[in-house]
Amino acid sequence: MCELLGLSASAPVDVTMSFGRLAAHGGKGGNPDGWGIAYLAGDDAQVWRDPHAAADSPFARFLTTEPVTSHTVIAHVRRATAGGVALANTQPFMRELFGRVHVFAHNGSFPAIGALAPTSWFRPLGETDSEIGFCRMLAQVAGEGDDTLAVRRVFADTAHRLSALGHANLLYASADRLFVHSDCRTMGPDAPPEPGLWVVQRRFDATETAHDTNAVVGVRGSSLVVTAVASVPLTDEAWRPLPRGTMLEIAAGEIVYEGPVDAALAMKA
């Protein structure tokens, strides 16, 4: 299955090491069908996508040696299950709504999702079930409003609906918020489902540097908190598995909600 990496930090950080380890999983026998990474910056984002294997990509290697700093990052390496190997099918996907960028990535599949109605506000450019799910979610966000509670409920509803159709490990970010839903990952017909996502949170003081610790981010003498999620642990830090059906909402590195997606769907103002 595809692999995901998501990160939220209280200050811009570089993710060269963790992205490098994710990219190394994007090769033959793993996830050879494309890769992408989005570095959010205020209401905008820098996004690189490539339909070639990350392990062999000079562009991916460049991003592991030349840091791009961001407080919110989403990355993806692809194993094609729906749609061919093409740029339009390469994640993360990005759209504009309410004057800011929205970024989405998915691991899993839900082939029964069906096509979008032709009058939908957002339309997919590619052929993946992932992009259809993202477009449906954004159309719902557009209809319900631009406040944190509305977006939280829409993401929870999306996770609830998509997980009923298949496997829905989801990362979604806009502005200073990262939303996460953990489902499960199937690694073969005879293998038990593995945790869909893992999470680690680290707090660094102002004396630590990138050479002091095997950390998920590059640390250069600043006090910060970082939370990262990934399909598999990417460092030797104390990652913990996220149970199936768990949702996270992360802002500036702090987990502001962790719990069942159904409980998040029922939350009131």
Backbone hydrogen bonds, N-H to C=O, Kabsch-Sander energy under -0.5 kcal/mol:
donor,donor_aa,acceptor,acceptor_aa,energy
3,E,77,V,-2.1
5,L,75,A,-2.0
6,G,229,V,-2.8
7,L,73,V,-2.5
8,S,227,T,-2.5
9,A,71,H,-2.6
10,S,225,V,-2.0
13,V,70,S,-2.2
14,D,218,G,-0.7
18,S,216,V,-0.6
19,F,15,V,-2.9
20,G,16,T,-2.0
21,R,17,M,-2.0
22,L,18,S,-2.1
23,A,19,F,-3.2
24,A,20,G,-1.6
25,H,21,R,-0.6
25,H,22,L,-1.4
26,G,23,A,-1.8
27,G,25,H,-1.0
30,G,27,G,-2.2
31,N,25,H,-1.2
33,D,78,R,-2.5
35,W,50,D,-2.7
36,G,76,H,-2.2
37,I,48,W,-2.5
38,A,74,I,-3.0
39,Y,46,Q,-3.2
40,L,38,A,-0.6
40,L,72,T,-2.5
41,A,44,D,-2.9
44,D,41,A,-2.0
46,Q,39,Y,-2.6
47,V,45,A,-0.5
48,W,37,I,-2.6
50,D,35,W,-2.8
55,A,26,G,-2.5
56,D,53,A,-0.9
57,S,54,A,-1.4
61,R,57,S,-2.2
62,F,58,P,-2.0
63,L,59,F,-1.7
64,T,60,A,-0.8
64,T,61,R,-0.9
65,T,61,R,-0.6
65,T,62,F,-1.2
66,E,62,F,-2.4
69,T,67,P,-0.5
70,S,13,V,-2.1
71,H,40,L,-0.6
72,T,40,L,-0.5
73,V,7,L,-2.2
74,I,38,A,-1.9
75,A,5,L,-3.1
76,H,36,G,-2.5
77,V,3,E,-2.1
78,R,34,G,-3.1
86,A,84,G,-0.9
89,N,86,A,-1.1
90,T,87,L,-1.9
93,F,104,F,-2.5
95,R,102,H,-2.1
97,L,100,R,-2.4
100,R,97,L,-1.2
101,V,43,D,-2.7
102,H,95,R,-3.0
103,V,173,A,-2.7
104,F,93,F,-2.2
105,A,171,L,-2.4
107,N,169,N,-2.4
113,I,110,F,-1.8
114,G,111,P,-0.7
120,S,117,A,-2.2
132,I,128,T,-1.5
133,G,129,D,-2.3
134,F,130,S,-2.1
135,C,131,E,-2.7
136,R,132,I,-2.4
137,M,133,G,-2.1
138,L,134,F,-2.6
139,A,135,C,-2.1
140,Q,136,R,-1.7
141,V,137,M,-2.3
142,A,138,L,-2.9
143,G,139,A,-1.3
144,E,140,Q,-1.5
145,G,141,V,-2.0
151,V,147,D,-2.3
152,R,148,T,-2.5
153,R,149,L,-2.3
154,V,150,A,-2.4
155,F,151,V,-2.7
156,A,152,R,-2.4
157,D,153,R,-2.6
158,T,154,V,-2.8
159,A,155,F,-2.8
160,H,156,A,-2.4
161,R,157,D,-2.6
162,L,158,T,-2.9
163,S,159,A,-2.2
164,A,160,H,-0.9
165,L,161,R,-0.5
165,L,162,L,-1.2
166,G,162,L,-0.9
167,H,109,S,-1.9
169,N,107,N,-2.3
170,L,168,A,-0.7
170,L,181,H,-2.0
171,L,105,A,-2.4
172,Y,179,F,-2.3
173,A,103,V,-2.4
174,S,177,R,-1.7
175,A,101,V,-0.5
177,R,174,S,-2.0
178,L,250,I,-2.5
179,F,172,Y,-3.6
180,V,248,L,-2.5
181,H,170,L,-2.2
182,S,246,T,-2.6
185,R,194,E,-2.1
187,M,185,R,-0.5
191,A,188,G,-1.1
194,E,185,R,-2.9
196,G,183,D,-1.2
197,L,242,L,-0.5
198,W,230,A,-2.9
199,V,240,R,-2.5
200,V,228,A,-2.4
202,R,226,V,-2.7
204,F,224,L,-3.1
208,E,205,D,-1.4
210,A,219,V,-0.7
212,D,209,T,-1.7
213,T,209,T,-0.5
215,A,213,T,-1.7
218,G,14,D,-2.8
219,V,217,V,-0.5
221,G,208,E,-2.9
224,L,204,F,-1.6
224,L,222,S,-0.5
226,V,202,R,-2.8
227,T,8,S,-2.7
228,A,200,V,-2.8
229,V,6,G,-2.8
230,A,198,W,-2.0
231,S,4,L,-1.8
239,W,237,E,-2.0
240,R,199,V,-2.6
242,L,197,L,-2.7
245,G,182,S,-2.7
246,T,182,S,-0.6
246,T,243,P,-1.7
247,M,259,G,-3.1
248,L,180,V,-2.3
249,E,257,Y,-2.2
250,I,178,L,-2.8
251,A,254,E,-2.6
252,A,176,D,-0.8
254,E,251,A,-2.2
256,V,249,E,-2.5
256,V,254,E,-0.8
257,Y,249,E,-1.5
259,G,247,M,-1.8
261,V,245,G,-2.5
264,A,260,P,-1.8
265,L,261,V,-2.1
266,A,262,D,-1.1
267,M,264,A,-1.0
